[in-house]
């Protein structure tokens, strides 16, 4: 039984573990500058918005509502990722960012991590606006403040899980969001579903000819070549000084 569980765990998380371990061993905290910046920025936003003088500026810069003009919502969306929801404990948001953003940054790189996170957050924001316009959501949801990293975290978890063949983990994330929508039926859960749908589209658009396994194997082979390659500078008959 234990061997079966071990084999399953290696098949599920082995490629992901190998992709994360390499950069962290070589560079340690320098491998995740985006994640550390996001954690610090979220902490600062939390401190500022809980001050009497800071709540309004944070809302003006990072609070997104479906009733806002579209150009204003798009302008505020990037910073809204790092404005924690006031009704939720901030440590939850910080833990999500540190874990999921950190894994994504080491596996995908900073640029792709930001792209997927922003696409997932934007998908949730646009879903709320479209659903209210189509009368599938109550008009009162147009006034709900939409902030926090949860949509980006869900999107990154699904993307990384698909990319590294952690299908059971990806399915667990999707199932958790579905259960949230069924039990709570709130706007946040539905935005998370929209975020996952957007990320699923991104996954389908990647490597359409190679397939998932081909993408993973190609990335792992490239990483292995980079790890084993050692350049040899020319000597030219001279002895290098100590």
Residue frames relative to the residue before (quaternion, step in Angstrom):
aa qw qx qy qz dx dy dz
X 1.0000 0.0000 0.0000 0.0000 0.00 0.00 0.00
X 0.6718 0.4952 -0.2960 0.4647 3.56 0.92 -0.96
X 0.6451 0.5151 -0.3270 0.4600 3.58 1.00 -0.78
X 0.6358 0.5291 -0.3296 0.4551 3.56 1.02 -0.77
X 0.6524 0.4984 -0.3093 0.4799 3.56 0.99 -0.84
X 0.6453 0.5251 -0.3209 0.4527 3.56 0.99 -0.81
X 0.6550 0.5011 -0.3132 0.4709 3.57 0.96 -0.86
X 0.6432 0.5143 -0.3272 0.4635 3.56 1.00 -0.79
X 0.6597 0.5127 -0.3122 0.4522 3.58 0.92 -0.89
X 0.6547 0.5021 -0.3199 0.4658 3.58 0.98 -0.77
X 0.6614 0.4925 -0.3093 0.4736 3.57 0.99 -0.79
X 0.6868 0.4931 -0.2816 0.4537 3.58 1.03 -0.80
X 0.8414 0.1887 -0.0498 0.5039 3.57 0.74 -1.05
X 0.4184 0.7412 -0.4536 0.2642 3.60 1.21 -0.08
X 0.6970 0.4496 -0.2959 0.4737 3.65 0.71 -0.93
X 0.6527 0.5075 -0.3195 0.4629 3.58 1.01 -0.77
X 0.6413 0.5242 -0.3224 0.4583 3.58 0.97 -0.83
X 0.6590 0.5079 -0.3105 0.4597 3.58 0.95 -0.86
X 0.6675 0.5046 -0.3047 0.4549 3.58 1.00 -0.81
X 0.6903 0.4658 -0.2795 0.4779 3.60 1.04 -0.72
X 0.6652 0.5510 -0.3169 0.3919 3.57 0.88 -0.93
X 0.6346 0.5749 -0.3438 0.3854 3.59 0.90 -0.89
X 0.7229 0.4227 -0.2691 0.4756 3.63 0.63 -1.01
X 0.6623 0.5104 -0.3268 0.4404 3.62 0.95 -0.76
X 0.6452 0.5059 -0.3263 0.4704 3.59 1.03 -0.73
X 0.7056 0.4707 -0.2722 0.4544 3.57 0.92 -0.90
X 0.8404 0.2166 -0.0631 0.4927 3.57 0.79 -1.00
X 0.2924 -0.7782 0.5001 0.2425 3.60 1.27 -0.29
X 0.8459 -0.1204 0.0695 0.5149 3.62 -0.86 -0.86
X 0.5662 0.5954 -0.3930 0.4128 3.58 1.19 -0.31
X 0.5809 0.5911 -0.3719 0.4181 3.59 1.25 -0.24
X 0.7825 0.2882 -0.1500 0.5312 3.61 1.18 -0.40
X 0.0705 0.8306 -0.5501 0.0496 3.65 0.67 0.95
X 0.6206 0.5405 -0.3490 0.4483 3.60 1.04 -0.71
X 0.6575 0.5135 -0.3115 0.4550 3.58 0.93 -0.87
X 0.6709 0.4889 -0.3029 0.4680 3.58 0.89 -0.89
X 0.6300 0.5214 -0.3302 0.4714 3.58 1.03 -0.75
X 0.6552 0.5148 -0.3085 0.4589 3.58 0.97 -0.86
X 0.6430 0.5129 -0.3225 0.4685 3.59 0.99 -0.81
X 0.6708 0.4916 -0.2984 0.4684 3.59 0.91 -0.90
X 0.6648 0.5044 -0.3081 0.4568 3.59 0.93 -0.88
X 0.6444 0.5092 -0.3213 0.4714 3.59 1.00 -0.78
X 0.6375 0.5210 -0.3255 0.4650 3.59 1.00 -0.78
X 0.6568 0.5023 -0.3110 0.4686 3.58 0.95 -0.87
X 0.6494 0.5136 -0.3234 0.4581 3.60 0.94 -0.86
X 0.6406 0.5232 -0.3271 0.4571 3.58 1.02 -0.76
X 0.6677 0.4980 -0.3025 0.4633 3.57 0.92 -0.88
X 0.6868 0.4982 -0.2907 0.4422 3.56 0.88 -0.93
X 0.7180 0.4654 -0.2836 0.4330 3.60 0.80 -0.95
X 0.6518 0.4873 -0.3268 0.4805 3.59 1.24 -0.21
X 0.5679 0.5345 -0.4002 0.4813 3.56 1.27 0.32
X 0.5974 -0.5959 0.3978 0.3603 3.55 -1.07 0.68
X 0.7137 0.4402 -0.2518 0.4832 3.57 1.07 -0.69
X 0.7238 0.4845 -0.2431 0.4269 3.59 1.20 -0.41
X 0.5203 0.6701 -0.4207 0.3214 3.58 1.16 -0.42
X 0.7010 0.4819 -0.2853 0.4414 3.59 0.77 -1.00
X 0.6597 0.4907 -0.3421 0.4549 3.68 0.83 -0.74
X 0.6461 0.5067 -0.3316 0.4646 3.60 0.98 -0.77
X 0.6453 0.5126 -0.3185 0.4684 3.58 0.98 -0.79
X 0.6684 0.5068 -0.3036 0.4518 3.57 0.95 -0.84
X 0.7309 0.4324 -0.2334 0.4736 3.58 1.09 -0.68
X 0.8553 0.1871 -0.0456 0.4810 3.58 0.95 -0.80
X 0.5750 0.5872 -0.3974 0.4081 3.62 1.18 -0.01
X 0.1207 -0.8010 0.5858 0.0268 3.57 -0.73 1.11
X 0.0105 -0.7733 0.6339 -0.0134 3.55 -0.98 0.93
X 0.5709 -0.6137 0.4225 0.3449 3.57 -1.09 0.64
X 0.6462 0.5265 -0.3248 0.4468 3.58 1.16 -0.48
X 0.5240 0.6353 -0.4149 0.3868 3.60 1.26 -0.20
X 0.5901 -0.5307 0.4480 0.4117 3.60 -1.19 0.39
X 0.6074 -0.6022 0.3724 0.3602 3.56 -1.02 0.80
X 0.6555 0.5202 -0.3284 0.4380 3.60 0.89 -0.87
X 0.6586 0.4995 -0.3121 0.4683 3.58 1.06 -0.73
X 0.6346 0.5237 -0.3286 0.4637 3.59 1.03 -0.77
X 0.6583 0.4989 -0.3108 0.4702 3.58 0.96 -0.83
X 0.6478 0.5239 -0.3146 0.4548 3.57 1.05 -0.74
X 0.7249 0.4389 -0.2404 0.4735 3.58 1.03 -0.78
X 0.5230 0.6966 -0.4003 0.2845 3.59 1.13 -0.58
X 0.6566 0.5153 -0.3619 0.4152 3.70 0.75 -0.80
X 0.7115 0.4310 -0.2730 0.4832 3.60 0.88 -0.85
X 0.5658 0.6220 -0.3907 0.3748 3.61 1.12 -0.55
X 0.5434 0.6200 -0.4006 0.3998 3.60 1.17 -0.46
X 0.7773 0.3634 -0.1629 0.4871 3.57 1.04 -0.77
X 0.5544 0.5493 -0.4142 0.4684 3.58 1.24 0.42
X 0.2936 -0.7886 0.5064 0.1884 3.63 -0.23 1.18
X 0.5302 -0.6080 0.4830 0.3404 3.55 -1.15 0.64
X 0.4992 -0.6947 0.4353 0.2806 3.56 -0.91 0.93
X 0.7062 0.4673 -0.2698 0.4584 3.60 1.12 -0.57
X 0.6814 0.4282 -0.2858 0.5202 3.59 1.27 0.16
X 0.5558 -0.6084 0.4349 0.3630 3.63 -1.07 0.60
X 0.4906 -0.6967 0.4417 0.2808 3.54 -0.85 1.00
X 0.5879 0.5883 -0.3873 0.3980 3.60 1.07 -0.59
X 0.5950 0.5652 -0.3677 0.4373 3.58 1.12 -0.54
X 0.6632 0.4917 -0.2980 0.4792 3.56 0.96 -0.88
X 0.6586 0.5072 -0.3151 0.4579 3.59 0.95 -0.84
X 0.6513 0.5081 -0.3197 0.4641 3.60 0.98 -0.80
X 0.6294 0.5346 -0.3287 0.4583 3.58 1.01 -0.80
X 0.6750 0.4920 -0.2950 0.4640 3.55 0.88 -0.95
X 0.6751 0.5118 -0.3064 0.4341 3.58 0.82 -0.99
X 0.7231 0.4408 -0.2537 0.4674 3.58 0.88 -0.90
X 0.7751 0.3771 -0.2092 0.4618 3.57 0.54 -1.18
X 0.6582 0.4773 -0.3194 0.4868 3.61 0.89 -0.82
X 0.6444 0.5315 -0.3347 0.4362 3.59 0.99 -0.78
X 0.6583 0.4880 -0.3089 0.4828 3.58 0.93 -0.87
X 0.6721 0.5021 -0.3063 0.4498 3.58 0.87 -0.93
X 0.6642 0.5163 -0.3222 0.4341 3.60 0.91 -0.84
X 0.6760 0.4782 -0.3063 0.4697 3.58 0.95 -0.78
X 0.7133 0.4506 -0.2574 0.4711 3.60 1.07 -0.70
X 0.8039 0.3210 -0.1271 0.4843 3.56 0.87 -0.99
X 0.4672 -0.6371 0.4799 0.3815 3.58 1.10 -0.62
X 0.6602 -0.5473 0.3467 0.3800 3.55 -1.21 0.50
X 0.6822 0.5126 -0.3144 0.4161 3.58 0.79 -0.97
X 0.7042 0.4485 -0.2824 0.4724 3.59 0.82 -0.93
X 0.5998 0.5531 -0.3624 0.4506 3.59 1.06 -0.65
X 0.6709 0.4837 -0.2968 0.4774 3.57 0.91 -0.88
X 0.6401 0.5387 -0.3291 0.4379 3.58 0.98 -0.82
X 0.6897 0.4646 -0.2843 0.4771 3.57 0.84 -0.96
X 0.6491 0.5201 -0.3238 0.4508 3.61 0.93 -0.85
X 0.6846 0.4726 -0.2931 0.4712 3.57 0.89 -0.88
X 0.6382 0.5267 -0.3340 0.4515 3.60 0.98 -0.80
X 0.6605 0.5017 -0.3113 0.4638 3.59 0.95 -0.83
X 0.6694 0.4903 -0.3012 0.4699 3.58 0.92 -0.86
X 0.6636 0.5032 -0.3036 0.4629 3.56 0.94 -0.86
X 0.6189 0.5441 -0.3454 0.4490 3.59 1.03 -0.73
X 0.6575 0.5001 -0.3130 0.4687 3.58 0.97 -0.80
X 0.6515 0.5198 -0.3119 0.4562 3.56 0.96 -0.85
X 0.6970 0.4615 -0.2737 0.4756 3.58 0.88 -0.93
X 0.5898 0.5628 -0.3768 0.4398 3.60 1.08 -0.59
X 0.6555 0.5142 -0.3211 0.4503 3.57 0.86 -0.93
X 0.6608 0.5080 -0.3074 0.4591 3.57 0.92 -0.87
X 0.6918 0.4730 -0.2835 0.4662 3.60 0.88 -0.93
X 0.6638 0.5154 -0.3159 0.4404 3.61 0.92 -0.86
X 0.6479 0.4947 -0.3222 0.4814 3.57 1.01 -0.71
X 0.6418 0.5196 -0.3244 0.4614 3.58 0.99 -0.76
X 0.7187 0.4153 -0.2356 0.5054 3.60 1.11 -0.69
X 0.4606 -0.7173 0.4127 0.3207 3.61 1.31 0.15
X 0.4543 0.6582 -0.4797 0.3608 3.59 1.06 0.65
X 0.7080 0.2746 -0.2233 0.6111 3.56 1.37 -0.02
X 0.5501 -0.6105 0.4383 0.3640 3.61 -1.05 0.60
X 0.5801 -0.6146 0.4112 0.3416 3.56 -1.08 0.70
X 0.5629 0.6039 -0.3940 0.4040 3.61 1.17 -0.41
X 0.5876 0.5801 -0.3712 0.4247 3.60 1.18 -0.48
X 0.5398 0.6282 -0.4061 0.3860 3.59 1.18 -0.33
X 0.7054 0.4482 -0.2589 0.4843 3.59 1.20 -0.47
X 0.4755 0.6721 -0.4420 0.3561 3.58 1.28 -0.01
X 0.3931 -0.7112 0.5345 0.2322 3.56 -0.88 0.98
X 0.1550 -0.8077 0.5678 0.0341 3.56 -0.71 1.13
X 0.2647 0.7475 -0.5661 0.2251 3.57 -0.23 1.29
X 0.5914 0.6032 -0.4257 0.3244 3.54 -1.33 0.09
X 0.5390 -0.6687 0.4291 0.2798 3.55 -1.25 0.51
X 0.3992 0.7735 -0.4551 0.1876 3.63 1.20 -0.15
X 0.6600 0.4943 -0.3274 0.4614 3.62 0.89 -0.83
X 0.6505 0.5028 -0.3153 0.4740 3.58 0.98 -0.80
X 0.6421 0.5250 -0.3221 0.4565 3.59 0.99 -0.81
X 0.6546 0.5005 -0.3112 0.4735 3.59 0.93 -0.89
X 0.6669 0.5093 -0.3047 0.4506 3.57 0.91 -0.90
X 0.6713 0.4876 -0.2991 0.4713 3.58 0.93 -0.85
X 0.6303 0.5349 -0.3398 0.4484 3.60 0.99 -0.77
X 0.6668 0.4860 -0.3004 0.4785 3.58 0.94 -0.86
X 0.6691 0.5109 -0.3085 0.4430 3.59 0.88 -0.90
X 0.6863 0.4658 -0.2883 0.4784 3.59 0.85 -0.94
X 0.6395 0.5322 -0.3306 0.4455 3.59 0.97 -0.79
X 0.6636 0.4765 -0.3033 0.4906 3.57 0.97 -0.81
X 0.6679 0.5351 -0.3109 0.4133 3.57 0.88 -0.93
X 0.7878 0.2830 -0.1412 0.5285 3.58 1.03 -0.76
X 0.5545 -0.6856 0.3531 0.3128 3.55 1.19 0.71
X 0.3956 0.6666 -0.5216 0.3564 3.60 1.05 0.71
X 0.0372 -0.8747 0.4833 0.0055 3.53 0.69 1.16
X 0.6396 0.5190 -0.3393 0.4543 3.60 0.99 -0.73
X 0.6410 0.5112 -0.3188 0.4756 3.58 1.03 -0.78
X 0.6421 0.5126 -0.3199 0.4718 3.57 0.97 -0.82
X 0.6544 0.5090 -0.3097 0.4656 3.57 0.94 -0.86
X 0.6356 0.5293 -0.3296 0.4552 3.59 1.05 -0.74
X 0.6302 0.5193 -0.3296 0.4738 3.59 1.04 -0.77
X 0.6636 0.4987 -0.3038 0.4677 3.58 0.89 -0.93
X 0.6588 0.5121 -0.3110 0.4550 3.59 0.92 -0.90
X 0.6379 0.5315 -0.3312 0.4483 3.59 0.99 -0.80
X 0.6677 0.4855 -0.3098 0.4717 3.59 0.95 -0.79
X 0.6245 0.5274 -0.3384 0.4662 3.60 1.03 -0.75
X 0.6471 0.5055 -0.3152 0.4757 3.59 0.95 -0.85
X 0.6232 0.5396 -0.3380 0.4541 3.59 1.01 -0.78
X 0.6695 0.4921 -0.3015 0.4677 3.58 0.91 -0.89
X 0.6623 0.5123 -0.3107 0.4498 3.59 0.95 -0.86
X 0.7323 0.4387 -0.2438 0.4603 3.58 0.88 -0.94
X 0.7920 0.3139 -0.1561 0.4998 3.58 0.85 -0.94
X 0.1134 -0.8287 0.5337 0.1244 3.58 1.07 -0.76
X 0.3829 0.7277 -0.4791 0.3072 3.55 0.93 0.93
X 0.6864 -0.4911 0.3445 0.4110 3.54 -1.29 0.25
X 0.6281 0.5617 -0.3482 0.4107 3.60 0.94 -0.82
X 0.6693 0.5025 -0.3096 0.4512 3.58 0.89 -0.89
X 0.6654 0.4932 -0.3070 0.4689 3.57 0.97 -0.80
X 0.6235 0.5144 -0.3397 0.4810 3.58 1.08 -0.61
X 0.6156 0.5334 -0.3468 0.4650 3.58 1.09 -0.63
X 0.6185 0.5237 -0.3397 0.4773 3.59 1.06 -0.71
X 0.6503 0.5041 -0.3146 0.4733 3.58 0.98 -0.82
X 0.6279 0.5314 -0.3332 0.4608 3.59 1.04 -0.76
X 0.6692 0.4869 -0.3055 0.4709 3.58 0.94 -0.85
X 0.6213 0.5334 -0.3473 0.4570 3.59 1.04 -0.69
X 0.6510 0.5100 -0.3174 0.4641 3.59 0.98 -0.82
X 0.6665 0.4869 -0.3023 0.4767 3.58 0.97 -0.83
X 0.6058 0.5436 -0.3559 0.4592 3.60 1.06 -0.67
X 0.6259 0.5209 -0.3335 0.4751 3.57 1.07 -0.70
X 0.6425 0.5102 -0.3203 0.4737 3.59 0.99 -0.79
X 0.6411 0.5187 -0.3262 0.4621 3.59 1.00 -0.80
X 0.6719 0.4979 -0.3008 0.4585 3.58 0.93 -0.86
X 0.6661 0.5135 -0.3022 0.4487 3.57 1.12 -0.64
X 0.6403 0.5260 -0.3278 0.4537 3.62 1.23 -0.39
X 0.8711 0.0181 -0.0196 0.4904 3.54 -1.11 0.83
X 0.0802 0.8416 -0.5326 0.0406 3.65 0.71 0.92
X 0.7083 0.4519 -0.2739 0.4680 3.60 1.11 -0.51
X 0.7035 0.4660 -0.2722 0.4624 3.59 1.04 -0.74
X 0.3602 -0.7126 0.5213 0.3012 3.56 1.04 -0.74
X 0.7099 -0.4760 0.3154 0.4122 3.54 -1.32 0.26
X 0.6743 0.4988 -0.3135 0.4452 3.58 0.82 -0.95
X 0.6465 0.5228 -0.3273 0.4490 3.58 0.97 -0.78
X 0.6369 0.5250 -0.3306 0.4577 3.58 1.01 -0.77
X 0.6795 0.4883 -0.2976 0.4596 3.57 0.90 -0.95
X 0.6798 0.4957 -0.3043 0.4468 3.57 0.82 -0.97
X 0.6364 0.5205 -0.3353 0.4600 3.58 1.02 -0.76
X 0.6670 0.4966 -0.3102 0.4608 3.60 0.94 -0.84
X 0.6623 0.5001 -0.3138 0.4613 3.57 0.96 -0.81
X 0.6380 0.5166 -0.3352 0.4623 3.60 1.01 -0.74
X 0.6367 0.5166 -0.3331 0.4657 3.58 1.01 -0.78
X 0.6569 0.5115 -0.3130 0.4570 3.58 0.96 -0.87
X 0.6492 0.5140 -0.3226 0.4586 3.58 1.01 -0.78
X 0.6498 0.5077 -0.3257 0.4624 3.59 0.98 -0.79
X 0.6615 0.5024 -0.3153 0.4589 3.58 0.97 -0.82
X 0.6692 0.5095 -0.3069 0.4455 3.59 1.03 -0.76
X 0.7413 0.4177 -0.2274 0.4737 3.57 1.05 -0.77
X 0.5715 0.6003 -0.3935 0.3976 3.59 1.17 -0.42
X 0.0098 -0.7803 0.6249 -0.0236 3.56 -0.92 0.93
X 0.3004 -0.7718 0.5257 0.1941 3.61 -0.38 1.13
X 0.2135 -0.7681 0.5942 0.1067 3.56 -1.07 0.80
X 0.2798 -0.7823 0.5279 0.1761 3.61 -0.30 1.17
X 0.5536 -0.6228 0.4280 0.3500 3.61 -1.02 0.69
X 0.3925 -0.7301 0.5177 0.2118 3.53 -1.06 0.85
X 0.1269 -0.8388 0.5145 0.1250 3.58 1.07 -0.83
X 0.6744 -0.5345 0.2913 0.4179 3.55 1.11 0.71
X 0.6239 0.5309 -0.3541 0.4510 3.59 1.21 0.08
X 0.3963 -0.6899 0.5514 0.2508 3.53 -1.22 0.51
X 0.4078 -0.7172 0.5069 0.2498 3.56 -0.82 1.00
X 0.4658 -0.6657 0.4916 0.3133 3.61 -0.95 0.74
X 0.5178 -0.6347 0.4817 0.3114 3.54 -1.20 0.58
